[in-house]
Amino acid sequence: MSIETKTTCPYCGVGCGVIAKVDDTGKVSVAGDPDHPANFGRLCSKGSALAETIDLDGRLLFPEIAGERAEWDEALDLVAKRFGETVTEHGPDSVAFYVSGQLLTEDYYVANKLMKGFIGSGNIDTNSRLCMSSSVAGHRRAFGSDTVPGTYEDLELADLVILTGSNLAWCHPVLYQRLAAAKSARPFMKIVVIDPRRTMTCDIADMHLAIRPDGDVALFMGLLAHLAESNALDRAYIATHTTGFENAVTAAASLSFDDVMERSGLAAEQLRAFFRLFETVEKSVTCYSQGVNQSASGTDKVNAIINCHLATGRIGRPGMGPFSLTGQPNAMGGREVGGLANMLAAHMAIEDRQDRDRVQRFWGSPVIAERPGLKAVDMFRAVAEGRIKALWIMATNPVVSMPDADAVAAAIKSCPFVVVSDVLRETDTTRHADILLPSLGWGEKDGTVTNSERRISRQRRFLPAPGEAKADWWQMAEVGRRMGFQGFDFRSPADIFGEHAALSAFENEGSRDFDIGAFSRIDGDTYQDLAPFQWPVSREGTTRTRFFADGDFYHPDGKARFMTIQAPETSRTNGRFGLTLNTGRIRDQWHTMTRTGKSARLSGHMAEPFAEIHPRDAMERGIRSAALVEVESPHGSVVVRALITERQARGSIFVPMHWNDQFAAKARIDALVPAVTDPVSGQPASKNIAITARPFDAALYGFAVSATKPAAETAYWALGRTEGGWRIELAFKATDRIDDWIAWCRRTFALPIEIEPLGYADHETGDLRLAFFDGERLLAAFFLAREPVAVSRSWAAAELTAVHSDLRKRFLIVAGRPGADQPDPGATVCSCFSVGVNSIVAAIRNGCHSVEAVGAATNAGTNCGSCRAEISGIIDGCLAAAAE
């Protein structure tokens, strides 16, 4: 008999409902919740693999002080003492919290209350600053509040969906599935993708605009100028519900059509087609994500988009509106409780004296922060300068994810007192902590999260707390009490949620958008059974599915603001740093891999850090396919695998942001990103960095699979999980002189000294193959060559779980190829069902000439669907080859 628990996925801002099942043996399985209105049972590859990421391997299970195990009382007393002493001696702005969209709303609420209402500083910021703060700033400028006007349903109801700066297929896969299904049902729907790269999302696009980095402002200014000369303007809406239209249009018109072409990098016919499409299709939704937000002009990009929707009155009605797609599971929940340094709880403004007074009276707090605190980049700069002397980092890994990451690492290392709350013992950030506090992970903690469409859902506990791990809210409440503060006697997440709801309704009466006052007296049983709901839900029962169709904005006059914007110059790199770096995510990994890196299935698709490079750029620099490439900026350098592809625009390189020092030798891509921020939002610019690229000078390449975690210390290495162990890519420089490879393998793979390998060495070619067996079990296989090792990774990894009773067949491993009776599935394409490219090609050769037919034969693409574009490309390639 299994026990089922309805909970919510801890990955992206889609906020999918999950059903977790725990059987009598304690085994956990997950499935999509068919009743959850965000996903209706769908899950992406990451969500489908959640049960593979909840083991205790590497978990932080006990508090530690200076690397030694401690009791909770001892650790919390010390945190309270050091923070209290620092505030007394240096003032409240000498301490800071850096928190995370991985926190639940209840955690976020207590952190914000403690810092802003009792310590009295605004110095609490969140890693959500890195992904959606430009959207917050744009909303507040235009609407007077951080309000998301629409819902996911609008993507399905629209006749035109614009995806700008959003690789929806990989970063919000379930929304992509919903959109793809809607287009399939209504083929006349048009989809436009605006992105410098030809991503997998382009598979369903009718138009791909390969925009120049940071060309978005010019593009949407050009669109507004075009709309002003068309019949698409909703003049009644503009006159009744907005201000600033004439100034915004004048600024937009000052940019000539040629200027728009130059700054966007788009051809005249592309611009005219896009402008005409938006002009003539009333039911239009513009979805935007990190490609818009992560920019030095991110807030202006957001307002340039909103301007076009205000001008046409296409907002707040079914199938119409601007739509911000948040990156993290609870970025929205953090915004609701004031998790950003420049906000107060319940969408109140820290710069507003009445709001400050209202929150202070509600909390009964001795003080209230009187001004915005330091935003993320400025916060770590203050740490480096010694202005912040005590820092508490919660549920995030800034040494990997912050721009100028090496400087951030140095700042944290130099800080007099650092506390880190996390689930893992070893991260790039925990190594610098004075105190480590073990937190609960997904499946162990209770609370709520809010997704991109303002829907609040429960995350529910279905696993026991491991070791002495505690909820983040409990840790902060305990420190608050030990610092002598009243108001932190919370007994459960329900208590916190009830207070949060009551504050949202306090002296509100419709003056603020965020209102969940209906839940201000919630009890434990009601909280446990809380179904997903969209805010607002007032005490009087007032609800709104969409905002602003009839105006009612949150500026004092009730009107929206058109923003007058100037288009930035789109820089063209030259000289030594003649390429542009674009950072982002890949399909099967999440943030800094502390969770997804545990899953062998998720590591099968792209198992090592890489750089996408256009073939001409690679040829001009002597970079060969599958070789290693060194990417450098004025701030640092990384070494990654070269992936040469025409999907990448010339002059630009894409490198994902996930890899860290736990999984690769030198791949923290944010070490290359300068600490340049948007002047309004403070969000770092992570999409337009001047770099250079060159071949990495490798004398030898290696690949290995091992039952134990390898401990490599080579010029290049990249680790990935496999079933039964690990896989590792390696490279050695000429200076890495290793005379005894067998001894090296024994050290690297922790092999018993008495086990002798099978193997051979070819001194002429430089090839070396070694395989170590313990009885019928393969312990490790090592392949070395002067060129990138040509061995099937998926086949070699599978040998770790195979039974090797036939002594003769063991030599096939040394040879680096499967036997005739052992088909090689090839590189993983479908992570949900572990289907490789060779299996898909075989199905195509057997007559499966559509994605649906391949799915019927192999299951590939039939779960999350995020690999369907890749499958389509394989089909096209096979059919084109057959036609030659």
WOZINOR-V776805 format. One record per residue. N is the residue number from 1. OMEGA is omega in whole degrees, 0 to 359 (* if undefined). Layout:
n->{N | N}
omega->{OMEGA | OMEGA}
//
This chain:
n->{1 | 2 | 3 | 4 | 5 | 6 | 7 | 8 | 9 | 10 | 11 | 12 | 13 | 14 | 15 | 16 | 17 | 18 | 19 | 20 | 21 | 22 | 23 | 24 | 25 | 26 | 27 | 28 | 29 | 30 | 31 | 32 | 33 | 34 | 35 | 36 | 37 | 38 | 39 | 40 | 41 | 42 | 43 | 44 | 45 | 46 | 47 | 48 | 49 | 50 | 51 | 52 | 53 | 54 | 55 | 56 | 57 | 58 | 59 | 60 | 61 | 62 | 63 | 64 | 65 | 66 | 67 | 68 | 69 | 70 | 71 | 72 | 73 | 74 | 75 | 76 | 77 | 78 | 79 | 80 | 81 | 82 | 83 | 84 | 85 | 86 | 87 | 88 | 89 | 90 | 91 | 92 | 93 | 94 | 95 | 96 | 97 | 98 | 99 | 100 | 101 | 102 | 103 | 104 | 105 | 106 | 107 | 108 | 109 | 110 | 111 | 112 | 113 | 114 | 115 | 116 | 117 | 118 | 119 | 120 | 121 | 122 | 123 | 124 | 125 | 126 | 127 | 128 | 129 | 130 | 131 | 132 | 133 | 134 | 135 | 136 | 137 | 138 | 139 | 140 | 141 | 142 | 143 | 144 | 145 | 146 | 147 | 148 | 149 | 150 | 151 | 152 | 153 | 154 | 155 | 156 | 157 | 158 | 159 | 160 | 161 | 162 | 163 | 164 | 165 | 166 | 167 | 168 | 169 | 170 | 171 | 172 | 173 | 174 | 175 | 176 | 177 | 178 | 179 | 180 | 181 | 182 | 183 | 184 | 185 | 186 | 187 | 188 | 189 | 190 | 191 | 192 | 193 | 194 | 195 | 196 | 197 | 198 | 199 | 200 | 201 | 202 | 203 | 204 | 205 | 206 | 207 | 208 | 209 | 210 | 211 | 212 | 213 | 214 | 215 | 216 | 217 | 218 | 219 | 220 | 221 | 222 | 223 | 224 | 225 | 226 | 227 | 228 | 229 | 230 | 231 | 232 | 233 | 234 | 235 | 236 | 237 | 238 | 239 | 240 | 241 | 242 | 243 | 244 | 245 | 246 | 247 | 248 | 249 | 250 | 251 | 252 | 253 | 254 | 255 | 256 | 257 | 258 | 259 | 260 | 261 | 262 | 263 | 264 | 265 | 266 | 267 | 268 | 269 | 270 | 271 | 272 | 273 | 274 | 275 | 276 | 277 | 278 | 279 | 280 | 281 | 282 | 283 | 284 | 285 | 286 | 287 | 288 | 289 | 290 | 291 | 292 | 293 | 294 | 295 | 296 | 297 | 298 | 299 | 300 | 301 | 302 | 303 | 304 | 305 | 306 | 307 | 308 | 309 | 310 | 311 | 312 | 313 | 314 | 315 | 316 | 317 | 318 | 319 | 320 | 321 | 322 | 323 | 324 | 325 | 326 | 327 | 328 | 329 | 330 | 331 | 332 | 333 | 334 | 335 | 336 | 337 | 338 | 339 | 340 | 341 | 342 | 343 | 344 | 345 | 346 | 347 | 348 | 349 | 350 | 351 | 352 | 353 | 354 | 355 | 356 | 357 | 358 | 359 | 360 | 361 | 362 | 363 | 364 | 365 | 366 | 367 | 368 | 369 | 370 | 371 | 372 | 373 | 374 | 375 | 376 | 377 | 378 | 379 | 380 | 381 | 382 | 383 | 384 | 385 | 386 | 387 | 388 | 389 | 390 | 391 | 392 | 393 | 394 | 395 | 396 | 397 | 398 | 399 | 400 | 401 | 402 | 403 | 404 | 405 | 406 | 407 | 408 | 409 | 410 | 411 | 412 | 413 | 414 | 415 | 416 | 417 | 418 | 419 | 420 | 421 | 422 | 423 | 424 | 425 | 426 | 427 | 428 | 429 | 430 | 431 | 432 | 433 | 434 | 435 | 436 | 437 | 438 | 439 | 440 | 441 | 442 | 443 | 444 | 445 | 446 | 447 | 448 | 449 | 450 | 451 | 452 | 453 | 454 | 455 | 456 | 457 | 458 | 459 | 460 | 461 | 462 | 463 | 464 | 465 | 466 | 467 | 468 | 469 | 470 | 471 | 472 | 473 | 474 | 475 | 476 | 477 | 478 | 479 | 480 | 481 | 482 | 483 | 484 | 485 | 486 | 487 | 488 | 489 | 490 | 491 | 492 | 493 | 494 | 495 | 496 | 497 | 498 | 499 | 500 | 501 | 502 | 503 | 504 | 505 | 506 | 507 | 508 | 509 | 510 | 511 | 512 | 513 | 514 | 515 | 516 | 517 | 518 | 519 | 520 | 521 | 522 | 523 | 524 | 525 | 526 | 527 | 528 | 529 | 530 | 531 | 532 | 533 | 534 | 535 | 536 | 537 | 538 | 539 | 540 | 541 | 542 | 543 | 544 | 545 | 546 | 547 | 548 | 549 | 550 | 551 | 552 | 553 | 554 | 555 | 556 | 557 | 558 | 559 | 560 | 561 | 562 | 563 | 564 | 565 | 566 | 567 | 568 | 569 | 570 | 571 | 572 | 573 | 574 | 575 | 576 | 577 | 578 | 579 | 580 | 581 | 582 | 583 | 584 | 585 | 586 | 587 | 588 | 589 | 590 | 591 | 592 | 593 | 594 | 595 | 596 | 597 | 598 | 599 | 600 | 601 | 602 | 603 | 604 | 605 | 606 | 607 | 608 | 609 | 610 | 611 | 612 | 613 | 614 | 615 | 616 | 617 | 618 | 619 | 620 | 621 | 622 | 623 | 624 | 625 | 626 | 627 | 628 | 629 | 630 | 631 | 632 | 633 | 634 | 635 | 636 | 637 | 638 | 639 | 640 | 641 | 642 | 643 | 644 | 645 | 646 | 647 | 648 | 649 | 650 | 651 | 652 | 653 | 654 | 655 | 656 | 657 | 658 | 659 | 660 | 661 | 662 | 663 | 664 | 665 | 666 | 667 | 668 | 669 | 670 | 671 | 672 | 673 | 674 | 675 | 676 | 677 | 678 | 679 | 680 | 681 | 682 | 683 | 684 | 685 | 686 | 687 | 688 | 689 | 690 | 691 | 692 | 693 | 694 | 695 | 696 | 697 | 698 | 699 | 700 | 701 | 702 | 703 | 704 | 705 | 706 | 707 | 708 | 709 | 710 | 711 | 712 | 713 | 714 | 715 | 716 | 717 | 718 | 719 | 720 | 721 | 722 | 723 | 724 | 725 | 726 | 727 | 728 | 729 | 730 | 731 | 732 | 733 | 734 | 735 | 736 | 737 | 738 | 739 | 740 | 741 | 742 | 743 | 744 | 745 | 746 | 747 | 748 | 749 | 750 | 751 | 752 | 753 | 754 | 755 | 756 | 757 | 758 | 759 | 760 | 761 | 762 | 763 | 764 | 765 | 766 | 767 | 768 | 769 | 770 | 771 | 772 | 773 | 774 | 775 | 776 | 777 | 778 | 779 | 780 | 781 | 782 | 783 | 784 | 785 | 786 | 787 | 788 | 789 | 790 | 791 | 792 | 793 | 794 | 795 | 796 | 797 | 798 | 799 | 800 | 801 | 802 | 803 | 804 | 805 | 806 | 807 | 808 | 809 | 810 | 811 | 812 | 813 | 814 | 815 | 816 | 817 | 818 | 819 | 820 | 821 | 822 | 823 | 824 | 825 | 826 | 827 | 828 | 829 | 830 | 831 | 832 | 833 | 834 | 835 | 836 | 837 | 838 | 839 | 840 | 841 | 842 | 843 | 844 | 845 | 846 | 847 | 848 | 849 | 850 | 851 | 852 | 853 | 854 | 855 | 856 | 857 | 858 | 859 | 860 | 861 | 862 | 863 | 864 | 865 | 866 | 867 | 868 | 869 | 870 | 871 | 872 | 873 | 874 | 875 | 876 | 877 | 878 | 879 | 880 | 881 | 882 | 883 | 884}
omega->{180 | 177 | 181 | 177 | 175 | 182 | 184 | 180 | 182 | 183 | 193 | 184 | 175 | 176 | 184 | 173 | 183 | 170 | 178 | 179 | 176 | 182 | 185 | 180 | 183 | 180 | 182 | 171 | 182 | 175 | 176 | 179 | 184 | 182 | 182 | 186 | 176 | 188 | 178 | 176 | 180 | 170 | 175 | 182 | 180 | 178 | 179 | 183 | 184 | 182 | 180 | 186 | 187 | 178 | 182 | 179 | 178 | 184 | 169 | 189 | 182 | 174 | 177 | 172 | 181 | 176 | 181 | 180 | 181 | 174 | 180 | 182 | 180 | 182 | 182 | 176 | 181 | 177 | 181 | 182 | 184 | 177 | 180 | 179 | 180 | 178 | 181 | 185 | 189 | 179 | 185 | 181 | 176 | 177 | 182 | 169 | 170 | 191 | 197 | 171 | 173 | 176 | 171 | 183 | 181 | 175 | 181 | 183 | 182 | 179 | 180 | 179 | 181 | 184 | 188 | 186 | 185 | 171 | 173 | 178 | 173 | 187 | 167 | 177 | 192 | 176 | 171 | 172 | 185 | 186 | 185 | 183 | 176 | 175 | 177 | 182 | 178 | 177 | 184 | 178 | 185 | 190 | 187 | 180 | 178 | 186 | 170 | 190 | 193 | 183 | 177 | 181 | 181 | 178 | 181 | 181 | 184 | 172 | 176 | 175 | 178 | 178 | 182 | 183 | 184 | 171 | 190 | 184 | 183 | 187 | 174 | 192 | 182 | 173 | 176 | 179 | 180 | 179 | 179 | 178 | 179 | 179 | 178 | 180 | 181 | 187 | 179 | 175 | 179 | 178 | 178 | 174 | 178 | 187 | 177 | 180 | 170 | 184 | 179 | 177 | 181 | 180 | 181 | 185 | 171 | 182 | 174 | 177 | 182 | 188 | 174 | 178 | 180 | 176 | 187 | 182 | 180 | 181 | 184 | 169 | 176 | 178 | 180 | 178 | 177 | 181 | 181 | 179 | 185 | 177 | 184 | 181 | 172 | 188 | 178 | 179 | 180 | 184 | 187 | 193 | 185 | 169 | 174 | 185 | 186 | 180 | 180 | 180 | 178 | 178 | 180 | 181 | 179 | 177 | 182 | 178 | 178 | 177 | 179 | 177 | 184 | 186 | 178 | 183 | 184 | 180 | 183 | 183 | 177 | 180 | 181 | 180 | 180 | 180 | 181 | 180 | 180 | 180 | 192 | 182 | 186 | 184 | 186 | 174 | 175 | 178 | 179 | 182 | 193 | 178 | 174 | 188 | 187 | 186 | 174 | 175 | 186 | 181 | 177 | 176 | 180 | 181 | 175 | 176 | 182 | 178 | 183 | 179 | 175 | 183 | 181 | 182 | 183 | 182 | 175 | 175 | 182 | 178 | 182 | 170 | 170 | 185 | 177 | 178 | 183 | 186 | 189 | 186 | 182 | 173 | 180 | 178 | 176 | 178 | 183 | 183 | 177 | 182 | 176 | 186 | 184 | 180 | 170 | 181 | 175 | 177 | 174 | 190 | 182 | 180 | 182 | 183 | 180 | 178 | 178 | 179 | 181 | 181 | 180 | 179 | 180 | 180 | 187 | 186 | 182 | 181 | 171 | 177 | 185 | 180 | 178 | 176 | 181 | 175 | 195 | 183 | 179 | 179 | 181 | 173 | 178 | 175 | 181 | 182 | 178 | 179 | 172 | 188 | 175 | 189 | 177 | 180 | 185 | 168 | 177 | 191 | 189 | 178 | 175 | 193 | 180 | 172 | 184 | 192 | 178 | 177 | 177 | 178 | 180 | 180 | 180 | 180 | 183 | 184 | 183 | 183 | 182 | 174 | 176 | 171 | 183 | 176 | 183 | 180 | 185 | 168 | 179 | 181 | 184 | 182 | 183 | 186 | 169 | 178 | 174 | 179 | 184 | 182 | 175 | 177 | 178 | 183 | 181 | 186 | 183 | 176 | 181 | 173 | 178 | 183 | 187 | 180 | 177 | 182 | 180 | 181 | 179 | 159 | 185 | 179 | 171 | 178 | 176 | 176 | 180 | 178 | 179 | 181 | 182 | 177 | 179 | 180 | 180 | 179 | 184 | 178 | 178 | 178 | 178 | 179 | 182 | 174 | 175 | 183 | 171 | 175 | 180 | 181 | 178 | 179 | 185 | 174 | 179 | 177 | 182 | 181 | 178 | 178 | 176 | 180 | 180 | 178 | 180 | 181 | 187 | 180 | 183 | 178 | 176 | 182 | 180 | 183 | 185 | 181 | 174 | 183 | 178 | 184 | 185 | 178 | 184 | 176 | 186 | 182 | 179 | 178 | 180 | 184 | 186 | 178 | 178 | 179 | 177 | 173 | 9 | 170 | 186 | 177 | 180 | 179 | 180 | 178 | 175 | 176 | 181 | 180 | 160 | 176 | 179 | 180 | 180 | 177 | 189 | 166 | 184 | 180 | 179 | 184 | 175 | 180 | 163 | 179 | 175 | 192 | 172 | 181 | 177 | 171 | 175 | 189 | 173 | 182 | 178 | 180 | 184 | 181 | 190 | 178 | 179 | 178 | 174 | 179 | 179 | 186 | 169 | 191 | 194 | 177 | 184 | 176 | 186 | 169 | 180 | 176 | 186 | 178 | 178 | 187 | 176 | 182 | 182 | 178 | 184 | 185 | 177 | 193 | 179 | 180 | 185 | 174 | 174 | 184 | 176 | 183 | 181 | 178 | 179 | 182 | 182 | 183 | 178 | 180 | 182 | 179 | 178 | 174 | 179 | 182 | 175 | 180 | 187 | 170 | 176 | 185 | 181 | 180 | 175 | 174 | 184 | 180 | 179 | 174 | 186 | 187 | 177 | 173 | 181 | 178 | 176 | 178 | 181 | 176 | 175 | 175 | 179 | 188 | 193 | 192 | 186 | 185 | 176 | 186 | 181 | 184 | 186 | 186 | 177 | 190 | 181 | 171 | 179 | 189 | 179 | 181 | 178 | 185 | 171 | 185 | 181 | 187 | 186 | 180 | 180 | 177 | 185 | 187 | 187 | 186 | 179 | 183 | 167 | 179 | 181 | 178 | 174 | 186 | 179 | 176 | 180 | 175 | 178 | 172 | 181 | 166 | 186 | 177 | 177 | 181 | 181 | 177 | 185 | 172 | 182 | 181 | 177 | 170 | 177 | 184 | 172 | 178 | 169 | 172 | 178 | 180 | 187 | 168 | 182 | 172 | 186 | 169 | 183 | 173 | 180 | 180 | 178 | 184 | 179 | 184 | 185 | 183 | 178 | 178 | 178 | 178 | 180 | 179 | 187 | 185 | 178 | 184 | 176 | 185 | 184 | 181 | 178 | 183 | 160 | 179 | 173 | 177 | 177 | 185 | 180 | 181 | 183 | 180 | 175 | 178 | 179 | 177 | 182 | 181 | 169 | 188 | 182 | 186 | 174 | 177 | 181 | 172 | 186 | 182 | 183 | 180 | 178 | 175 | 176 | 190 | 182 | 177 | 178 | 182 | 182 | 177 | 182 | 180 | 180 | 180 | 179 | 181 | 180 | 175 | 186 | 181 | 179 | 185 | 182 | 182 | 177 | 180 | 175 | 176 | 178 | 179 | 178 | 178 | 178 | 176 | 182 | 180 | 185 | 182 | 179 | 182 | 181 | 182 | 183 | 173 | 179 | 181 | 182 | 182 | 178 | 180 | 182 | 184 | 181 | 178 | 179 | 178 | 178 | 179 | 178 | 179 | 178 | 172 | 178 | 188 | 174 | 179 | 180 | 180 | 177 | 178 | 179 | 183 | 188 | 189 | 182 | 177 | 185 | 178 | 185 | 176 | 184 | 176 | 185 | 179 | 179 | 177 | 179 | 178 | 178 | 178 | 181 | 180 | 180 | 181 | 177 | 179 | 181 | 182 | 183 | *}
//
